[in-house]
Amino acid sequence: DVVGILCLVSVAAALDFKYHHSEELEQYLKGVHAAYPSLTHLHSVGRSVEGRDLWVLVLGRFPTHHKIGIPEFKYVANMHGDETVGREILLHLIDFLVTSYRRDPVITQLLNNTRIHIMPTMNPDGFEATKVPDCYYTRGRYNKNGEDLNRNFPDAFENNNASIQPETQAVMNWIKNETFVLSANLHGGALVASYTFDNGNSVTGSSKGYSRSPDDDVFVHLAKTYSSNHASMYKGTGCDNRQTFPEGITNGYSWYQLEGGMQDYNYVWGQCFEITLELSCCKYPPADELEQFWRDNKVALIEYIKQVHLGVKGQVTDKNGNPIPNAIVEAKGRPHICPYRTNEQGEYFLLLLPGTYVINATVPGFKSMLKTVEIPDNTGNFSALKQDFSFSGVSTSIRPRVPSCPKTPLYQELTRASAAVKPTLHVLVLMTAMLVIFK
């Protein structure tokens, strides 16, 4: 009935600037989903140690499932339970998106062409355990088992022997089940956009105090997109006199080394570019400051989502037009240590800055296909450049069955190889590796 619908809409609209504890947060998300059932999908991807749901609200024209050509984006907040600003501004982002759909042309296009996943809290137990809000460190940072979730993922550089926590496992499964292209995780305690790698070794150049990924140019662009659209992050002033961040960005390793971090895991094993956003000098500020935090971040949050449409995307198909999953598709000159592969629908998404690239598609056992593409900046059109590959010699009876990338520290293997051989041999080994990847 009309009254019921109006009640639902008012539930969804009545989002105050205050801290929402687990029950209120769940109530709010359920209210939004009830008020906007065709635009949202609400599900729990797992449970915390204490059994609280890890809620994700999905927004988009096709919220319940992946649609070919529509990239998947995610925001995750409150991974450290006592870092609370992200948790609340993601609720306000949800509110802004659902109320602007069909009213604001930009938001309407964004939601029609992007599937946006929002997890307001990854560590609900830690949040509930933070009884006395503090600007600095509290025990609530950790999950109920006393583990730091941002040191708990498999690491590409070292064997961190982490006992994987339920919250971490839930996020790993979630990453595996979706084709995420771009992501950010929201923290507090500083004001900076930090990007991969957080860990490193001689292969990534970390001896020079900077751990460079093959897509470093894209990561710098992503971090700058957020900081330059934020009210003050771009100024790079830092939170005390000791630390400044030029343009409000930093390479994670340059700032401080960390192993088992979520952003490196996303990039190496999830084929998803993730950056870490530090949004407040004070980890758990007074509730009356939340409105200002939302204003400071609102434009940046939207502009960052648009970057999921950078670069090139497409489908790899056989001679009958059937999708080929697990085909390797990479841009020449930037091989990933876990080659980026097509999903079940034969799709790939590669985030690349505007320019000319050679895209290499490989179906194991067949000759590679190379295509030169001129990539424009398409973020304003909400669609990356489309480039499909059709393998006329392949029929889908031949489905490349590919083991998922091992969880062992992959970059460790590379350093071992380089230490064991003379420099000239090292170059040969690297060149052979490149050839194998691009074969």
VEXDREN-2710 file (C-alpha; in Angstrom, 1 decimal):
% VEXDREN-2710
k/r/px/py/pz
1/ASP/0.0/0.0/0.0
2/VAL/1.0/3.6/-0.5
3/VAL/1.5/4.3/3.2
4/GLY/3.8/1.3/3.5
5/ILE/5.9/2.5/0.6
6/LEU/6.1/6.0/2.0
7/CYS/7.2/4.6/5.3
8/LEU/9.9/2.6/3.6
9/VAL/11.1/5.6/1.6
10/SER/11.3/7.7/4.8
11/VAL/13.2/4.9/6.5
12/ALA/15.7/5.0/3.7
13/ALA/15.8/8.8/3.8
14/ALA/16.3/9.2/7.5
15/LEU/20.0/8.7/7.7
16/ASP/21.5/10.9/10.4
17/PHE/25.1/11.9/10.8
18/LYS/25.9/9.7/13.7
19/TYR/27.5/6.3/14.3
20/HIS/25.3/3.4/13.4
21/HIS/25.9/0.2/15.4
22/SER/25.4/-3.2/13.9
23/GLU/21.7/-3.5/14.4
24/GLU/21.0/0.0/13.1
25/LEU/23.4/-0.5/10.2
26/GLU/21.6/-3.7/9.2
27/GLN/18.2/-2.0/9.6
28/TYR/19.3/0.9/7.4
29/LEU/20.6/-1.4/4.6
30/LYS/17.4/-3.5/4.7
31/GLY/15.4/-0.3/4.6
32/VAL/17.2/0.9/1.5
33/HIS/16.8/-2.4/-0.3
34/ALA/13.1/-2.5/0.5
35/ALA/12.7/1.1/-0.8
36/TYR/14.8/0.5/-3.9
37/PRO/14.4/-3.2/-4.7
38/SER/15.1/-3.0/-8.5
39/LEU/18.3/-0.8/-8.0
40/THR/19.8/-2.7/-5.0
41/HIS/20.7/-6.2/-3.9
42/LEU/21.6/-6.9/-0.2
43/HIS/23.5/-10.0/0.8
44/SER/25.9/-11.1/3.5
45/VAL/29.2/-12.5/2.2
46/GLY/30.1/-14.2/5.5
47/ARG/30.2/-13.7/9.2
48/SER/32.6/-12.2/11.7
49/VAL/34.1/-14.3/14.6
50/GLU/31.2/-13.3/16.8
51/GLY/28.7/-14.2/14.1
52/ARG/27.8/-10.7/12.8
53/ASP/26.9/-10.5/9.1
54/LEU/29.4/-8.9/6.7
55/TRP/26.7/-7.0/4.7
56/VAL/27.3/-5.9/1.1
57/LEU/24.8/-3.6/-0.7
58/VAL/25.1/-3.9/-4.5
59/LEU/23.8/-1.0/-6.6
60/GLY/23.2/-0.8/-10.3
61/ARG/20.7/-1.4/-13.1
62/PHE/21.4/-5.1/-12.7
63/PRO/22.1/-5.4/-9.0
64/THR/21.7/-9.2/-8.6
65/HIS/24.2/-10.5/-11.1
66/HIS/27.1/-9.7/-13.4
67/LYS/26.2/-8.4/-16.8
68/ILE/28.6/-8.8/-19.7
69/GLY/30.5/-5.5/-20.3
70/ILE/29.5/-3.9/-17.0
71/PRO/32.5/-3.7/-14.7
72/GLU/32.3/-4.5/-11.0
73/PHE/33.5/-2.0/-8.4
74/LYS/33.8/-2.2/-4.6
75/TYR/34.3/-0.1/-1.5
76/VAL/35.2/-1.7/1.8
77/ALA/35.4/0.2/5.1
78/ASN/36.0/-0.3/8.8
79/MET/38.5/-3.2/8.3
80/HIS/40.2/-1.8/11.4
81/GLY/37.2/-1.6/13.8
82/ASP/38.3/1.6/15.5
83/GLU/38.7/3.5/12.1
84/THR/35.2/4.6/11.7
85/VAL/34.8/7.5/9.3
86/GLY/34.7/5.2/6.2
87/ARG/31.9/3.1/7.7
88/GLU/29.6/6.1/8.0
89/ILE/30.5/7.9/4.7
90/LEU/29.7/4.7/2.8
91/LEU/26.2/4.7/4.3
92/HIS/25.9/8.3/3.1
93/LEU/27.2/7.3/-0.3
94/ILE/24.5/4.7/-0.6
95/ASP/21.9/7.3/0.4
96/PHE/23.3/9.7/-2.2
97/LEU/23.3/7.1/-5.0
98/VAL/19.8/5.8/-4.5
99/THR/18.2/9.2/-4.1
100/SER/20.1/10.7/-7.1
101/TYR/19.2/7.8/-9.5
102/ARG/17.0/9.1/-12.3
103/ARG/17.4/12.6/-11.0
104/ASP/21.0/13.3/-11.6
105/PRO/22.2/12.3/-15.1
106/VAL/25.7/11.5/-14.1
107/ILE/24.7/9.2/-11.2
108/THR/22.1/7.6/-13.4
109/GLN/24.7/6.8/-16.1
110/LEU/27.1/5.6/-13.5
111/LEU/24.6/3.2/-12.0
112/ASN/23.4/2.0/-15.4
113/ASN/26.9/1.2/-16.5
114/THR/28.6/0.0/-13.3
115/ARG/27.8/-2.6/-10.6
116/ILE/28.8/-1.0/-7.3
117/HIS/29.4/-3.2/-4.2
118/ILE/29.6/-1.4/-0.8
119/MET/30.7/-3.2/2.4
120/PRO/30.4/-0.6/5.2
121/THR/32.1/-2.8/7.7
122/MET/34.5/-5.6/7.3
123/ASN/35.2/-5.8/11.1
124/PRO/31.9/-5.3/12.9
125/ASP/33.2/-7.0/16.1
126/GLY/36.1/-4.5/16.3
127/PHE/33.8/-1.6/15.9
128/GLU/31.4/-2.9/18.7
129/ALA/34.4/-3.6/20.9
130/THR/35.6/0.1/20.7
131/LYS/33.7/1.3/23.7
132/VAL/35.7/4.5/24.2
133/PRO/36.3/6.3/20.9
134/ASP/39.8/7.6/20.5
135/CYS/41.8/9.5/17.9
136/TYR/44.6/7.0/18.2
137/TYR/45.0/3.3/18.5
138/THR/42.6/1.1/20.4
139/ARG/42.1/-2.7/20.7
140/GLY/39.1/-2.4/18.5
141/ARG/41.5/-2.2/15.5
142/TYR/41.7/-6.0/15.6
143/ASN/39.0/-8.7/15.1
144/LYS/37.7/-10.7/18.0
145/ASN/40.6/-13.1/17.7
146/GLY/43.1/-10.2/18.1
147/GLU/44.2/-10.3/14.5
148/ASP/44.9/-7.3/12.3
149/LEU/42.8/-8.1/9.2
150/ASN/45.1/-5.9/7.0
151/ARG/48.0/-8.2/7.8
152/ASN/46.0/-11.4/7.3
153/PHE/45.9/-12.0/3.5
154/PRO/48.3/-14.2/1.6
155/ASP/51.3/-12.1/0.7
156/ALA/53.0/-12.1/-2.7
157/PHE/56.5/-11.5/-1.3
158/GLU/56.8/-13.4/2.0
159/ASN/55.2/-16.3/3.7
160/ASN/53.3/-14.5/6.4
161/ASN/52.0/-17.7/7.9
162/ALA/48.7/-15.9/8.8
163/SER/45.9/-18.0/10.2
164/ILE/43.2/-16.7/7.9
165/GLN/40.4/-15.2/9.8
166/PRO/36.7/-15.6/9.0
167/GLU/36.4/-12.0/7.9
168/THR/39.4/-12.3/5.6
169/GLN/38.2/-15.6/4.1
170/ALA/34.8/-14.1/3.4
171/VAL/36.4/-11.3/1.5
172/MET/38.8/-13.7/-0.4
173/ASN/35.8/-15.8/-1.5
174/TRP/33.9/-12.6/-2.5
175/ILE/36.8/-11.5/-4.7
176/LYS/36.9/-14.9/-6.2
177/ASN/33.2/-15.0/-7.0
178/GLU/33.0/-11.5/-8.7
179/THR/34.9/-9.9/-11.5
180/PHE/36.1/-6.9/-9.6
181/VAL/38.1/-4.4/-11.6
182/LEU/38.6/-1.5/-9.2
183/SER/38.3/-1.1/-5.5
184/ALA/39.3/1.0/-2.5
185/ASN/39.5/0.3/1.2
186/LEU/38.8/3.1/3.7
187/HIS/40.9/3.6/6.8
188/GLY/41.7/6.4/9.2
189/GLY/44.7/7.7/11.1
190/ALA/46.2/9.7/8.3
191/LEU/45.1/11.7/5.2
192/VAL/46.5/10.2/2.1
193/ALA/45.7/7.8/-0.8
194/SER/48.2/4.9/-0.7
195/TYR/48.7/2.5/-3.5
196/THR/50.3/-0.9/-4.2
197/PHE/52.7/-2.4/-3.5
198/ASP/52.7/-2.4/0.3
199/ASN/55.4/-5.0/0.4
200/GLY/58.3/-5.6/-1.9
201/ASN/61.7/-7.0/-2.7
202/SER/64.5/-6.4/-5.3
203/VAL/62.3/-7.5/-8.2
204/THR/59.9/-4.6/-7.5
205/GLY/62.7/-2.2/-6.7
206/SER/61.9/-1.8/-3.0
207/SER/65.6/-1.5/-2.1
208/LYS/65.2/2.1/-3.4
209/GLY/62.3/2.6/-0.9
210/TYR/59.5/2.3/-3.6
211/SER/57.8/-0.9/-4.5
212/ARG/56.7/-0.5/-8.1
213/SER/53.9/-2.6/-9.7
214/PRO/53.8/-3.2/-13.5
215/ASP/50.8/-0.8/-13.5
216/ASP/52.4/1.9/-11.4
217/ASP/51.3/4.7/-13.8
218/VAL/47.6/3.6/-13.4
219/PHE/47.9/3.4/-9.6
220/VAL/49.4/6.9/-9.3
221/HIS/46.6/8.2/-11.5
222/LEU/44.0/6.4/-9.3
223/ALA/45.5/7.8/-6.1
224/LYS/45.6/11.3/-7.6
225/THR/42.0/11.0/-8.8
226/TYR/40.9/10.6/-5.2
227/SER/43.2/13.1/-3.5
228/SER/42.7/15.8/-6.1
229/ASN/38.9/15.6/-5.8
230/HIS/39.0/15.5/-2.0
231/ALA/38.5/18.8/-0.1
232/SER/42.1/18.8/1.3
233/MET/43.9/15.5/0.8
234/TYR/45.7/16.9/-2.3
235/LYS/47.5/19.5/-0.2
236/GLY/49.6/16.7/1.2
237/THR/50.0/18.3/4.6
238/GLY/49.8/15.1/6.6
239/CYS/48.5/14.9/10.2
240/ASP/51.5/16.2/12.0
241/ASN/54.6/18.2/11.1
242/ARG/56.7/15.1/10.6
243/GLN/55.0/13.6/7.6
244/THR/54.0/15.2/4.3
245/PHE/52.7/13.4/1.2
246/PRO/53.2/15.4/-2.0
247/GLU/49.9/15.7/-3.8
248/GLY/48.3/13.6/-1.0
249/ILE/49.4/10.2/-2.4
250/THR/52.1/7.7/-1.4
251/ASN/53.4/4.3/-2.6
252/GLY/52.4/1.9/0.3
253/TYR/55.9/0.5/0.7
254/SER/57.5/4.0/0.7
255/TRP/55.3/5.0/3.6
256/TYR/55.8/1.8/5.6
257/GLN/56.3/-1.8/4.7
258/LEU/53.4/-4.2/5.5
259/GLU/52.8/-7.8/4.6
260/GLY/49.5/-9.6/4.2
261/GLY/47.7/-6.4/3.1
262/MET/44.4/-6.5/1.3
263/GLN/45.3/-4.1/-1.6
264/ASP/48.3/-6.2/-2.7
265/TYR/46.1/-9.4/-2.5
266/ASN/43.4/-7.7/-4.7
267/TYR/45.9/-6.8/-7.3
268/VAL/48.0/-10.0/-7.5
269/TRP/45.3/-12.6/-6.9
270/GLY/42.0/-10.8/-7.6
271/GLN/42.9/-9.0/-10.8
272/CYS/41.5/-5.9/-9.1
273/PHE/43.2/-2.6/-8.7
274/GLU/42.7/-1.5/-5.1
275/ILE/44.1/1.6/-3.2
276/THR/43.9/2.4/0.5
277/LEU/42.3/5.6/1.5
278/GLU/43.2/7.2/4.8
279/LEU/40.4/9.6/5.4
280/SER/40.9/11.2/8.8
281/CYS/43.8/12.1/11.1
282/CYS/41.6/11.1/14.0
283/LYS/40.6/7.4/13.8
284/TYR/37.3/7.7/15.7
285/PRO/36.3/11.4/15.6
286/PRO/33.2/12.8/17.3
287/ALA/29.9/12.2/15.5
288/ASP/29.3/15.9/14.9
289/GLU/32.3/15.9/12.5
290/LEU/30.8/13.2/10.2
291/GLU/28.8/15.6/8.1
292/GLN/32.0/17.5/7.2
293/PHE/33.8/14.3/6.4
294/TRP/31.0/13.3/4.0
295/ARG/31.2/16.7/2.3
296/ASP/35.0/16.5/2.0
297/ASN/34.9/13.0/0.4
298/LYS/31.7/13.0/-1.6
299/VAL/33.1/14.2/-5.0
300/ALA/36.2/12.0/-4.7
301/LEU/34.2/8.9/-3.9
302/ILE/32.1/9.4/-7.1
303/GLU/35.1/10.4/-9.4
304/TYR/37.0/7.4/-8.2
305/ILE/34.2/5.0/-9.1
306/LYS/34.2/6.4/-12.7
307/GLN/37.8/5.2/-13.1
308/VAL/36.5/1.6/-13.4
309/HIS/35.8/2.6/-17.0
310/LEU/39.5/3.4/-17.8
311/GLY/41.3/1.3/-20.4
312/VAL/40.1/-1.6/-22.4
313/LYS/37.6/-4.5/-22.0
314/GLY/36.1/-7.2/-24.2
315/GLN/35.4/-10.9/-24.7
316/VAL/37.4/-13.8/-26.0
317/THR/35.4/-16.2/-28.0
318/ASP/35.8/-19.3/-30.1
319/LYS/34.9/-19.9/-33.7
320/ASN/31.2/-20.4/-32.8
321/GLY/31.1/-17.2/-30.7
322/ASN/31.2/-19.1/-27.4
323/PRO/33.1/-17.4/-24.6
324/ILE/36.5/-18.8/-23.6
325/PRO/37.2/-18.6/-19.9
326/ASN/40.7/-18.6/-18.5
327/ALA/42.3/-17.1/-21.6
328/ILE/45.2/-14.8/-20.7
329/VAL/44.7/-11.2/-21.8
330/GLU/47.4/-8.7/-20.9
331/ALA/48.9/-5.5/-22.2
332/LYS/52.4/-6.1/-23.7
333/GLY/55.2/-4.8/-21.4
334/ARG/53.1/-5.1/-18.2
335/PRO/52.8/-8.8/-17.4
336/HIS/51.2/-9.7/-14.1
337/ILE/52.9/-12.3/-12.0
338/CYS/49.6/-14.1/-11.9
339/PRO/48.5/-13.6/-15.5
340/TYR/45.2/-11.8/-15.8
341/ARG/42.6/-14.2/-17.2
342/THR/39.1/-14.1/-18.7
343/ASN/36.1/-14.9/-16.5
344/GLU/33.4/-17.5/-17.1
345/GLN/31.9/-15.3/-19.8
346/GLY/35.2/-15.0/-21.5
347/GLU/35.5/-11.3/-20.4
348/TYR/38.6/-9.3/-19.5
349/PHE/39.0/-5.8/-18.1
350/LEU/42.3/-4.0/-18.2
351/LEU/42.8/-0.6/-16.5
352/LEU/45.1/1.4/-18.7
353/LEU/45.7/5.2/-19.1
354/PRO/45.0/6.7/-22.5
355/GLY/47.7/5.8/-25.1
356/THR/48.7/3.1/-27.6
357/TYR/49.0/-0.5/-26.4
358/VAL/49.4/-3.9/-27.8
359/ILE/46.9/-6.3/-26.2
360/ASN/47.9/-10.0/-26.2
361/ALA/45.2/-12.6/-25.9
362/THR/46.4/-16.2/-25.4
363/VAL/44.5/-19.4/-25.2
364/PRO/46.9/-22.0/-23.9
365/GLY/48.0/-24.4/-26.7
366/PHE/47.2/-21.9/-29.5
367/LYS/48.9/-19.0/-31.2
368/SER/48.5/-15.7/-29.4
369/MET/46.5/-12.9/-30.9
370/LEU/48.0/-9.4/-30.8
371/LYS/45.9/-6.3/-31.3
372/THR/47.2/-2.7/-31.2
373/VAL/44.7/-0.4/-29.6
374/GLU/44.5/3.4/-29.2
375/ILE/42.9/3.9/-25.8
376/PRO/41.1/7.2/-25.3
377/ASP/39.9/8.5/-21.9
378/ASN/36.5/7.0/-21.8
379/THR/35.6/7.5/-18.1
380/GLY/33.2/10.3/-19.0
381/ASN/31.3/7.9/-21.4
382/PHE/31.1/5.2/-18.7
383/SER/32.6/2.6/-20.9
384/ALA/36.1/1.4/-21.5
385/LEU/37.3/0.8/-25.1
386/LYS/35.8/-2.4/-26.4
387/GLN/38.2/-4.9/-28.1
388/ASP/37.1/-8.5/-28.6
389/PHE/39.2/-11.5/-29.7
390/SER/37.8/-14.3/-31.7
391/PHE/39.9/-17.5/-32.0
392/SER/38.7/-19.2/-35.2
393/GLY/40.8/-22.3/-34.6
394/VAL/39.4/-23.0/-31.1
395/SER/36.1/-24.6/-30.3
396/THR/34.8/-24.5/-26.7
397/SER/35.1/-28.3/-26.4
398/ILE/38.7/-27.1/-25.7
399/ARG/38.3/-25.2/-22.4
400/PRO/41.6/-24.2/-20.9
401/ARG/41.5/-25.6/-17.4
402/VAL/43.8/-23.5/-15.5
403/PRO/44.8/-23.9/-11.9
404/SER/44.3/-20.8/-9.9
405/CYS/47.4/-18.9/-9.1
406/PRO/49.2/-20.5/-6.2
407/LYS/49.0/-18.7/-2.8
408/THR/52.8/-19.0/-2.3
409/PRO/54.8/-15.9/-2.2
410/LEU/55.2/-15.5/-5.9
411/TYR/57.8/-12.7/-5.9
412/GLN/60.0/-14.8/-3.7
413/GLU/60.4/-17.3/-6.6
414/LEU/61.6/-14.4/-8.8
415/THR/64.3/-13.2/-6.4
416/ARG/65.5/-16.8/-5.9
417/ALA/65.9/-17.1/-9.6
418/SER/67.7/-13.8/-9.9
419/ALA/70.1/-14.6/-7.0
420/ALA/71.0/-18.0/-8.4
421/VAL/72.2/-16.9/-11.8
422/LYS/74.7/-14.5/-13.2
423/PRO/73.3/-11.2/-14.4
424/THR/73.4/-12.2/-18.1
425/LEU/71.6/-15.4/-17.4
426/HIS/69.2/-13.4/-15.2
427/VAL/68.2/-11.3/-18.3
428/LEU/67.8/-14.5/-20.3
429/VAL/65.6/-16.0/-17.6
430/LEU/63.5/-12.9/-17.5
431/MET/63.2/-12.8/-21.3
432/THR/62.2/-16.4/-21.4
433/ALA/59.6/-15.8/-18.7
434/MET/58.2/-12.9/-20.8
435/LEU/58.1/-15.1/-23.9
436/VAL/56.2/-17.8/-22.0
437/ILE/53.7/-15.3/-20.7
438/PHE/53.1/-13.8/-24.1
439/LYS/53.2/-17.1/-26.0
END
